[in-house]
Amino acid sequence: MADVEMPPAELARYHRHFAAGLWETIRPVPGARRHQWGPPGRAVLVTSGFPASEANLLVVGDGDGDLGAIFDWAVETLGPRTPWRLIFTGADPAGIGRVASARGLAPGATEPGMVLDPIPRSDPPPASLDLRVVSTEGELDGWRRAWCRSFRIPASVSRLLYGRIPRPDPAGEGETRLVVGYEADRPVVCSAAFVSDGIVGISSVGTVPSARRRGYGAAATVRAAAEGAALGGRSAFLLASPMGYPVYAKLGFRTFHQYPSWRVPMGLIQGLRALWRVHRLLGAARSAG
């Protein structure tokens, strides 16, 4: 249920920003591509060559056209052995849910999209937390360590997606800032801000288990929003996990849309292929960089 009602044009703007932010995350992977089906906003497919459902994403919105044709196009583009995830931005997910189930996709999480508009002046973080915008290789390494420990992600994946300090998108679509927080010189919290079209998309907000319940995640969220505002963002947007939702609501974020998802299950053989593919991609990334 939405706390904030948006006009259709404004809602579409947030959906476009969401799809652009997904591409910004996958863009550093060697061989990453973005594909468009139909008119803008109907279907965007982000492919990475990385065999994981979170790295191959199909974003589908409302519009005319056969949903089955969109699925066929996605599978043909990805190949039959690539796991992928579908996220729906439209108003009524029942139809696409039936098609997804018929194609063997399993229901995933439905995440609330939340907005903070306008972005308020930020309060200082807890005295025990030193928040920094990543600008050195050491801070980038600290951000990766906090991200991996917060979300239980292998270090190899963090090096693949965040191998370098973020640079502006060559296409001019947006800019990313990474925020890392230290407690006694130990990286304990992370967040990211992607700014485009006046919107600050906040993601990767995570706190290592030993440092939770101290307000660090909230502080990293506020800092990411402030950094985005400095780059021209007027409102902040994020998808909330069950753990993060009460934190964001307390900060003033309000739900405006629900984003349901489905994913292609990955079996044992696909998992082994994924590990091998990670090894090859990391090798290619090291050779290129």
C-alpha positions in Angstrom: 0.0 0.0 0.0 1.3 3.4 -0.9 1.8 6.3 1.5 2.5 8.7 -1.3 0.4 9.0 -4.5 2.4 10.1 -7.6 1.2 11.3 -10.9 1.9 8.7 -13.7 4.6 10.8 -15.3 6.4 11.3 -12.0 6.1 7.6 -11.2 7.6 6.7 -14.6 10.5 9.0 -13.9 11.4 7.0 -10.8 11.1 3.8 -12.7 13.5 5.0 -15.3 15.9 6.1 -12.6 15.6 2.7 -11.0 16.5 0.9 -14.3 19.4 3.3 -14.9 20.7 2.6 -11.4 20.7 -1.2 -12.0 22.7 -0.6 -15.2 25.2 1.7 -13.3 25.8 -1.2 -10.8 26.4 -3.8 -13.6 28.2 -1.5 -16.0 31.8 -2.2 -14.6 31.6 -5.9 -15.3 33.6 -6.8 -18.5 31.1 -7.5 -21.3 28.1 -5.9 -19.6 25.4 -4.7 -22.0 22.0 -3.0 -21.8 19.2 -3.9 -24.2 15.9 -2.2 -24.9 12.6 -3.9 -25.9 9.8 -1.8 -27.3 9.3 1.9 -26.4 11.2 3.4 -23.5 10.0 2.0 -20.1 8.5 -1.1 -21.5 11.4 -3.5 -21.0 15.1 -3.1 -20.3 17.5 -6.0 -20.0 20.9 -5.6 -18.3 23.2 -8.5 -19.0 26.7 -9.0 -17.5 27.9 -12.4 -18.7 28.1 -13.2 -14.9 26.0 -16.3 -14.1 24.0 -15.0 -11.2 20.4 -13.8 -11.2 21.3 -10.5 -9.5 23.7 -9.6 -12.4 21.2 -10.2 -15.2 18.1 -8.2 -14.8 14.9 -7.7 -16.8 12.9 -4.7 -15.8 9.4 -4.7 -17.3 6.8 -1.9 -17.0 3.3 -1.3 -18.2 2.6 -1.1 -21.9 1.2 -2.8 -24.9 2.7 -6.0 -26.4 2.8 -9.7 -25.7 4.6 -10.5 -22.4 5.5 -13.8 -23.7 7.5 -12.1 -26.5 9.4 -10.1 -24.0 10.4 -13.3 -22.1 11.4 -15.0 -25.3 13.6 -12.0 -26.2 15.2 -12.0 -22.8 16.0 -15.8 -22.9 17.3 -15.5 -26.5 19.6 -12.6 -25.5 20.8 -14.2 -22.3 21.2 -17.7 -23.5 19.5 -20.9 -22.0 22.0 -21.4 -19.2 22.1 -17.9 -17.7 20.1 -17.3 -14.4 18.3 -14.0 -14.4 15.8 -11.9 -12.3 12.7 -10.1 -13.4 11.5 -7.0 -11.7 8.1 -5.5 -12.6 7.5 -1.7 -12.3 3.9 -1.7 -13.5 0.6 -1.3 -11.7 -0.8 -4.8 -11.8 1.6 -7.7 -11.5 -0.9 -10.5 -11.8 -0.6 -11.0 -15.6 3.2 -11.0 -15.7 3.3 -13.2 -12.6 1.3 -15.9 -14.5 3.6 -15.7 -17.5 6.7 -15.8 -15.2 5.4 -18.9 -13.4 4.6 -20.6 -16.7 8.2 -20.0 -17.8 9.6 -21.6 -14.7 10.5 -18.5 -12.7 10.1 -18.6 -9.0 8.5 -15.7 -7.1 11.0 -13.5 -5.2 10.8 -10.6 -2.8 8.4 -7.7 -3.3 10.3 -4.7 -2.2 8.7 -1.3 -1.3 10.0 1.7 -3.2 10.4 4.6 -0.8 10.9 8.3 -1.4 12.2 11.2 0.6 11.2 14.5 -0.9 12.7 16.9 -0.3 16.0 15.8 1.1 16.4 17.5 4.5 19.5 18.9 6.1 21.4 16.0 7.5 22.2 15.5 11.2 25.7 14.6 12.3 26.5 10.8 12.6 27.1 9.1 15.9 30.3 10.3 17.5 31.8 6.8 17.3 31.4 6.7 13.5 33.7 8.3 10.9 31.8 8.6 7.6 33.8 9.2 4.4 33.1 9.5 0.7 35.3 7.0 -1.0 38.2 8.8 -2.7 41.2 6.6 -2.2 42.0 2.9 -2.9 42.2 2.3 0.8 38.7 3.6 1.4 37.4 1.6 -1.6 38.9 -1.5 0.0 37.2 -0.6 3.3 33.9 -0.1 1.5 34.2 -3.5 -0.2 35.0 -5.2 3.1 32.0 -3.6 4.8 29.7 -4.5 1.9 30.9 -8.1 1.8 30.5 -8.7 5.5 27.1 -6.9 5.7 25.5 -8.9 2.9 27.6 -12.1 3.0 29.0 -11.6 -0.5 32.2 -13.2 -1.7 35.2 -10.7 -1.9 35.6 -11.8 -5.6 32.2 -10.4 -6.5 33.0 -7.1 -4.8 36.2 -6.7 -6.7 34.3 -7.4 -10.0 31.6 -4.8 -9.4 33.6 -2.3 -7.5 37.1 -2.7 -8.7 37.7 1.0 -9.1 36.5 4.2 -7.5 33.3 5.2 -9.3 33.7 7.3 -12.4 31.0 9.3 -14.2 29.0 7.3 -16.8 30.5 8.0 -20.2 26.9 8.3 -21.5 26.3 11.1 -19.0 23.3 9.4 -17.4 24.4 9.8 -13.8 27.1 9.8 -11.2 27.8 7.5 -8.2 29.2 8.1 -4.8 30.2 5.4 -2.3 30.1 6.1 1.5 32.1 4.1 4.0 31.9 4.4 7.8 34.7 3.5 10.2 34.5 2.6 13.9 37.9 2.8 15.5 39.6 2.5 12.0 37.5 -0.6 11.2 35.1 -0.4 8.2 31.6 -1.2 9.6 29.0 0.4 7.3 28.5 1.2 3.7 26.1 2.9 1.3 25.9 4.1 -2.3 24.2 7.0 -4.1 23.4 7.2 -7.8 22.2 10.5 -9.0 20.3 11.1 -12.3 17.4 13.1 -13.4 17.2 14.9 -10.0 16.8 11.7 -8.1 19.3 10.2 -5.6 19.0 6.4 -5.7 20.4 4.9 -2.5 21.5 1.3 -2.3 24.0 -1.1 -0.7 23.2 0.2 2.8 24.7 -2.4 5.1 26.2 -2.7 8.5 28.5 -5.5 9.6 26.7 -7.7 12.2 28.9 -6.7 15.1 28.1 -3.0 14.7 24.4 -3.1 14.2 21.7 -1.3 16.4 24.0 1.8 16.8 22.4 4.0 14.2 25.2 3.5 11.7 22.9 2.3 8.8 20.7 5.3 9.2 23.7 7.6 9.3 25.1 6.1 6.1 21.7 6.5 4.4 21.5 10.2 5.4 25.1 10.8 4.2 24.4 9.1 0.8 21.3 11.3 0.4 23.3 14.4 1.3 26.1 13.6 -1.2 23.4 13.0 -3.9 21.8 16.4 -3.0 25.2 18.1 -3.5 25.3 16.6 -7.0 21.9 18.1 -7.8 19.5 15.5 -6.5 16.2 16.9 -5.1 14.6 13.7 -3.7 16.0 10.3 -2.5 14.7 6.9 -3.6 15.4 3.4 -2.4 14.1 -0.2 -2.3 13.7 -1.3 1.3 14.4 -4.7 2.8 12.4 -5.9 5.8 15.3 -5.0 8.0 15.8 -1.6 6.5 12.2 -0.5 6.2 11.6 0.8 9.8 15.0 2.6 9.7 14.0 4.4 6.5 10.5 5.2 7.7 12.0 6.8 10.8 14.2 8.9 8.5 11.1 10.2 6.7 11.0 7.9 3.7 7.5 7.0 2.5 6.3 4.1 0.3 5.1 5.0 -3.2 5.3 1.8 -5.1 5.8 -2.0 -4.8 8.4 -3.8 -6.9 7.7 -7.6 -7.2 10.3 -9.9 -8.6 10.8 -13.4 -10.0 14.0 -15.3 -10.6 15.3 -18.3 -12.6 16.4 -20.9 -10.0 20.1 -21.9 -10.2 20.9 -25.6 -9.7 24.2 -27.3 -8.7 25.6 -27.4 -12.2 24.8 -23.8 -12.8 26.4 -22.9 -9.5 29.6 -24.7 -10.5 29.6 -22.9 -13.8 29.1 -19.6 -12.0 32.2 -20.2 -9.8 34.3 -20.9 -12.9 32.9 -17.9 -14.8 33.7 -15.6 -11.8 37.3 -16.9 -11.9 37.5 -16.1 -15.6 35.9 -12.7 -15.3 38.2 -11.7 -12.5 41.2 -12.8 -14.5 40.0 -10.7 -17.5 39.3 -7.7 -15.2 42.9 -7.9 -13.7 44.4 -8.1 -17.2 42.4 -5.1 -18.4 43.1 -3.0 -15.4 
